Amino acid sequence: MEKKTSFVDKLKGNKNIIYLVIIAVAVIISIVLIAGYMKDRGNRQIVSPASETSKEKDTKSEAKVLVSISTETIRDGLANMGFLVTQEYYFTNVETYTKEKKVFFNMIDSSSQMVFKYDGQVFAGVDFEKITITKDDATRTVTIDIPDAEIQSVAIDKDSFESYSEKESIWNPLKLDDYNAAMAEYEKTAKQKALDSGILERADEQAKAIVQNFVNSFPATAEYTIVYQ
């Protein structure tokens, strides 16, 4: 005789199927969520180091550009100063100019003479356009080569001339050419006196001080050892 399934048994069977379906769905959702979390975490680990490396490269690149620009700016700034007078020598000289000549068939000596005082200046300096700058990043050293000072000009104040005495021969008078020749000699004398006084050495020291002050005004140079030659 065939056993009949009761309504209660059918209801219990349907509940078991529903439970199984719910459990299966929950397992699938958990797998999906775990997979998504692992993928997102892996992406963050890959992107983060790359970003940091990029930032470090940008920072290093900016630092290198800053030092290079500072070096060029220093060179251009110094060159724009041109020939800079860094020392002056003031002088007052008393000179005697004598003009001798033989007259009457070279048988008789004839001379004219003048004694006078004059003031003037000798200017010495350095041509800043000739300054060279080299940079060694390996040793972090900047070398600045300053050319030697030189005499730029000698200026005689013609308004300061004072004549003390004149002895002029009628046979050998003083002319304008004589004054011009005397002037050239006076400039040579004044230049030599300035050199003897150490004007070039003082001009070199003053030029170096100017360059140092200019270079120290750039913050980027604090990272380097500055060598002056």
Summary of the structure (lengths in Angstrom):
residues: 229
radius of gyration: 47.2
end to end distance: 122.9
largest distance: 181.8
contacts: 584
relative contact order: 0.14
helix: 52%
strand: 33%
